[in-house]
Amino acid sequence: MKVTVDGQKCCGAGACVMTAPEVFDQRDDDGTVVLLDARPPADLHAAVREAADMCPTGAIGAAGEG
């Protein structure tokens, strides 16, 4: 799986961080998403897909296996 984020779209809702904290974080100054792991292990794929589905602005992309 390859994960991408678009900081321009991010509204700082934080659902991604709560769903997959091993993969996502937020900047302290404005809450914009920070990608920690662009190629997470298979055991995190379901959480990453859930985070992408929950993102209100569609700022997270997840493609590939899983």
N, C-alpha and C positions, 0 to 999 in steps of 0.2 A: 504494500500500500504506500502511495505517495500522498502526503498531506500538503496542502497549500493554504495560505491565508492572504486575504486582501485587507490590509490595514486601513485603506481608504474607505472601505465599506463598513468596517467594524464600528458598532455603536457602544461597545463596552458593557454589554449586558452581563457577561461573565458566566453564562450557562456552559460554555466550553470548558472553562477552568474547573467548574464543579463536576462536570461529567468525566473529563479526562485530564486530571491535573498533571499526569506524567508527560503529557503531550503539549498542553497549552498553559500559558500564564498571561498576565496582564501587566502592562506598564503602570508604574506607580503614578505617573503624572497625569495620564488621561484615560487609563483603563483599556487602551487599545490592546488587542490580542497580540501575544508573542508566541511564536511557534518554537517549542523546545525540541521536538523530534519529528523531522519530516518523513522518516521511515520507521514508524513504531513497530514493535514486535506484534506478532499475530494475536496474542492474547489481549491487545488493546484495540484491535480493529473495530469491534462492535461498539465500544465506547466512543471512538473517534467518529464513526458513522452517526451515532446518536447525537453527538455534539454538532456535527455538520447539519443534521436535520433540524436541530433545535435553534440554530443560529437565526435570529430574526431578520438579519440583513443578507444572509447567504455569503458571508465573508469567508467561510471555510469550505474547502474542496477536499474530497477524499476519493482517490481513484485507485483501482487495482484490486489485489487479492482481498479475500475476506468478505 
